[in-house]
Amino acid sequence: MILIKGGKLCGATSELEVGDILIKDGKIAKIAERIDPVGEMTIINAKSLMVAPGLVDLHVHFRDPGFEYKEDIMTGAAAAAAGGVTTCLCMANTLPVADNVKTIEYILDKAKDAPIKIVPIGAITLEHKGETLTDFAALKAAGVIALSDDGSAIQSAKLVRHAMHQAHKNKMTLISHCEDDELAKNYAVNEGVVSQALGLPGRPAIAEEIMVARDVMLSVETGAKVHIAHVSTAASVAIIRMAKKVGAYITAETCPQYFALTEDEILKQGTNARVNPPLRTQDDVTAIIEGLIDGTIDVIATDHAPHSVEDKAQSLEDAPSGMIGLETSLALALTYLYHTGKLKIGEIIQCMSTHPARIVGLESGVLTEGASADIVMFDPHEQWVVDPDQFKSKARNSPFSGMELKGKVKYTISRGEIVYRDTF
């Protein structure tokens, strides 16, 4: 048993602001103003800590199977635990692609030994080629609750429409990577002053926005539950806001890099700041934050995308896109959103735990008696300097290296077990 004493409760179904939580047999057995210790138990003094439901990350890449030299399920799960994340949804762009029952079973079998909950996302199309739909019903029966071709936007509106009909029929969430390939190409940076300064072709904002518009319109027409991944531009926020007003069954996510960094970071960090979609302008950052404030953007996810040092050592044009984020996401949200007065801590927890759990139908995201004991405890004021060499992840490709952040995870509990304890 574990007894958490005197924490400031966030995301609790009770009205207590400060209280104790008793954990027994992997569940939250009791939440009360005071619980006295009985028998043998681990007691955690949480007097100076926020106690919240474990974070639910809708968008990670654990590279397993096929690219385990970048990350694997166990190292990815360890990184998640260090960041207060107790549930991760893993994207399907593995090798082989998670477009079949056998690969899904492999992921779930390996995930049994992981310290956190891992949920595989199934591919929308076979081999992520954007040509033939996978068997949604078979994937759902195997344990898939959401579908995505993230990393490879589906270009055919006809096929996406068909996918939405099938996802709606099977009561599954479709996660949409929105980019027009002819406009985006594989360009490394946002189209604008930085691309011009570097003499490189740019990835224009409209490449994202035109596909966001397409998919929200198709969602309205089909009635499908569609989640827009990694929103990065002001116009995308405006389109999603408008779609919600007319009743589209749309939810959306952004990532810490899109409210914390601008395209200028490319000039400082090089390939570690190369991400897809690319870092945008200050106007886009402002719009992303406004979207979080007014609820247009429902979720903060990481798009945790590990790459090896050798991969990122290539030229800016040749290096793969992506950055890691599991071990910094909560601290970045606290630093850039809470400590700047943009969002309250409870609103951040909703974006990082309650909302993502609800979107994909998971029984997570709240502190309630009888629920699985998935809990993060953090000091919202503790300052620390990001040092990727201390990360649990195999990868080091973080543009936040050396930055001082405010807010630190102290404990993570998953299914009633302490899976991370801060020792620094």
N, C-alpha and C positions, 0 to 999 in steps of 0.2 A: 504493500500500500504506500501511497504518497500523499502527504498532506501539504498543500500550498497555503501558507499563512500570510494574511494581511496584504494581499495584492490589490492593486487598483484594477477592477474588472472592466474589461472592454469586450463587447459582443456577447454579454451574458443575457439570457432570457429573463433573469430576475432583475429587480430594480436596484439591487445592491451596487453601490459605487466602490466599496471596499469590502472584501470578505475572504473567506477561506474556501478551498476546494479540496474535497477528499476524492482520491482516485483509488479504485479497487477493481481488480480483475479486468483491467484495460478500459474501464468505463469511468465516467464522472459519476460517482456515487452520491455526492451531496455538495450543494453550494449553500453556504450560510454565513451569517455575520461572524459567527465564531464556532469553530469545531475543535473540540479537545482531542489531543492525541490519545489513542488507545492501542496497546500492544506494540508490536514491532512495525515501524513504518519509517520511511524517509521523510524528513520534514524540511521544506524549503522556505526560508524566510524571504518573502517577496514584498516586504514593506515598501521598498523604493522602486518596485517594478510594476510595469503594466502587464497584466495577464490577459491574453487574448486567444481566440481560437487559432490553431495552426494555420499558416498561410496555405492557400490553394493556388498553385501556379498552372494556368491553362496552357502554357506554351514553353516547353523545353525541348531541347535536342540532346539526348543521351548517347547518340551515335552507336547504339548497340542494338542489333548486330551490325557488323561490317566495318566500323571505323573506331574500334575500341582503343586505338592508339591516341585518339583525341579525348575520349571519355567512354566510360562504360556505365552500366546500370548502377553498380555499387558505388563508384566514385561520384557519379552524379547525385545519387541519393545522399551520400555523406555531405556533399556541398549544399544540398537542399536543407538538410537538418541544421547545418551551421548557420543558414540564413533564416531559420524559423519556419521553413516550408515543410509541411507534413503530408502534402499530396501533390504529386506532379503528373501532368498529362503530357506524355511523350509523343512528339511528332513522328510521322510515319516515314520520313525520308532516310531510312536505314538501307543496309544492303544485306539481304534482299529487302526491298520495300515492304513495309507492313501492310500489304494488300491482300493477305491470305491468312487463313486460320492457323497454319503451322507457325508462321512468324509471330503472330499474336500469342500463341501458346508458349513459344520460346520466351518472349518478354515477360509474360505473367509468371512463368515458372522461375525465371531468374529473379524476378521481383519479390518472390516469397521470402528471400533472405535479406532483403533491403530494410534499412531502419525506418523507412517511411513508406507511405502508400504510393504505388506507381500504377497509373492507368494508361494503357496504350491507346493512341489515336489511330484509327484505320485510314488508309488512303482512300480518296474518292475515286481515283482512276488507277488502272493497272500500271504498275511501274512508274507512276507519276508522269505518264506520257500525255495525259489530257485527251485520250482517245476513246477508251472503253471503261465504263463504270465497273467498280468492284461489286462483289455480292454483299450489299449492305446488310441483308438479313443474316447471312452466315457470320459476318464480322461481329454483328451485335450479339449473336448467340455465343460467340467466343469470348465476349467481355468488353467489346468496344462500345463506348457511349457517344463518341464524336468522331467526325470524319474531316480530313483535310489533306490537300495536296500542297501544304505549306512548303515554300521554297520553289515551287513550280506552279505559277498561276495558270488556271485553266482558261484558255483563250476563247474557246467556243461558247458563245452565249446559249446556243441550243443544247449543248451537253450540260452546262451548268443548270439550265432550267430543268432538264431531265433529272439531274442529281438532286435538285431541291425537291422535286416531286417525290423521288424515292426516299430521301431523308425524312420528309414530312410523313410519308406512309409508315416508315419504320420508327418514327418518333425519336429521331437522332438529331443532334446539333451538327450543323455544317459550318466549319471554320474556314473562312475565305481569305486567302492570300491575294490581295488586289494589286495587280500590276499588268499593264499592257506591255507585252514583250517587245513589240516593235518599237515602242517609245523608250522603254527602259534599257533594252539590250542587256549587257552585263557591265554597264558603266559603274565606276567605283564611287562617284561622289554626286551630290546634289547638283543639278544644273543651276548655276548662279555665279556669284563673284569668286567663290573658291575654285570652281572648275575652270573658270576663265584664267585665274591667277596661275593655276597649275598647267594650263594649256591642254586640259583633258575634256573630252566630251562628257556632258553631265546627264544624270538621271532625272528627268523633269518631274515636278510634282504632279503634273496632269496625268502621268502614267499610272499613278495610284488613284487619283481622283475619278478618272473616267471609269475605272473598274469598280470602285466603291459605288458610284452612281448606278452602274449596271446591276450589281448584285443586290442593292437595296430595292431597286425596282422589281427585280425578279422575285425577291422575297415577298413583296407586297402582292404580286400576281399569283404566287404559288402557295402562300401561307406558310412557307418553310421557316424554321427557326435558324437564323443565320447569325453567326458571330464574326465580326470583321476583325482580323488580326492586325497587330502592330500599326495602328493609325499614326501617321506622322505629319500630316499637313493640315493647314487651316481650313482649306476647302473641303477636305474629307470630313472634318468635324462638322462643318456647316451642312453637308449633305446628310450625314447621319442624324443630326438634330432635326432636320426637316422631315426625314423619313419616319422618325419616331412620332412626330406630330400627326402624321397621317395614318398611324397605326401599324407600321411595319413591325414585324416580329424580329427586330434587329437589336443585337447587343454589340459592344465594341470594346476593344482593349487598346491601351498604349503601353509603352515600356519606359523605364526610368531614363534611358538615354534621350528620349524624345521630349521630356520635360526638364532635363538637366543640362543638355549639351546642344550646341549648334554646329553647323558645318565647319566653323572655324577650328574645331577640334582636330580636323584632318591635318591642318597645318602644324599642329603641335604633336599629335600622336601617331600620324601616319596610318599604317595598316590596322593598328588596334582600334582605330576609330572608323574603319570601314565596316559598314553594316548595311543590311538590306531590309526595309527601305533605308535610304541614307539619312544621316543627320541633316536637318533642314535649317531654316533661318530663325532668327529671334522672333519674328512675327508668328511663325508656326509654333514655336515653343509656347508663346503666350496663348495661342488658340487652344493648344492641347491642355494647358492648365485650366483655361476657362471651361473646356469640355468636361474636365474632371469635376470642377466646382459645380456645374449645373446638371451633372448626371448624364450628359450626352455620352460620355465615355464611362462605361460601367466598371472596367477592370484594369488593374495594373498587373501585367505579366512580365516575365523577364525576356522571353525569346533567348534563353540561355543557349549559346551556340559556341561550343568549345572547338578550338583549333590548336594544332601543335605549334610550337615556336618556329619550326621549320616552315610550316605552311604560311604563317604570318610574316616570315622574313623575306618573302618574295616582294616584287615591286608592287606599288599601289594598284596598278592595273591588273596584275596577275594573282594577287593574294585573295583568298576566299573572304567573303563577307561574314560578319558575325562577331559577337562579343559575349563573354560570360557575364552572368548577372545574379546568380542565385545567392551568393554570399554578401551581396551589397544592396539588394533591392529594397529591403525594409529601411535600411539606414538612409538610402538615397531619397526615399519617399518622405521620411521624417525630416531630413535636412532641407530638401527643396520645397516641400509642401506644408509640413506642420510648423517647422521653425520659421518659416516665412509668413505664417498666418493665412495660408491659402486654404488648407483643410484641417479639420480636427482629427485627432488620432482615431476616433471612432469611424470617421469617414474613410480614412486610409485603410483600416481593417476591413471595412465593407468592400472596398475596391480590391483588396488582396486576399480576402478569405470568404466573406459571406456571399458576395455577388458571383464570383466564379463558381462556387459550389452550387448555387442555385441554378446557374445557367446550364450546367451539364447534369443536374439532377442528383448531386451527391449529398449525402446526409452529413455535411460538415459545415463549418463556417459560423457556428454559434457555440457558446458555452451553455450547455443545458444538462440537467441531470438525466442520466441514462444514455447520453451520447458517448461515442468513442472519445477517449481522453487524448485528443490531439490539441496541444496547447503550445503557444510560444510565450515566453516571458522576456521582456526587454526593458532596458533603461533608456528612455527617450532622450536623455540629456548627456549620456556618456559620450565623450569625444574619442575618436580613434582614427588612425591613419591607415588607409588601405594598402596592404602589402600582399600582392598575389602569391608571393612565395610561401605564405602561411595558409593559402587556400586548400580546402579538401579536394577540390576539382583537380583533374590532371592538367587542365589548361591554365594559361596565364594571360590570355588575351583580353585584358580589361583596360579601358581607357581611363578608369578611375584610380589607377595606381598612383600612390603618393598623395591622394586627396584626403583632407581631413573631413570626416563625416560626423554627424551628431545623432546618436541613437545606436544602441548595440544590443544584439541578441545575447541573452545570458543563459537561458535554458530552452531546449526544445523537447517536448514530450510527445511521443507518437504511440498510439494504442496503449497508453498507460506506462510506457517505458521511457526513461530519460535517454534520449539518443544524441543529445548535444549539451555540453556544459562549457561555458566560456571559462578558459583558464588563463587568459592574458590580463 
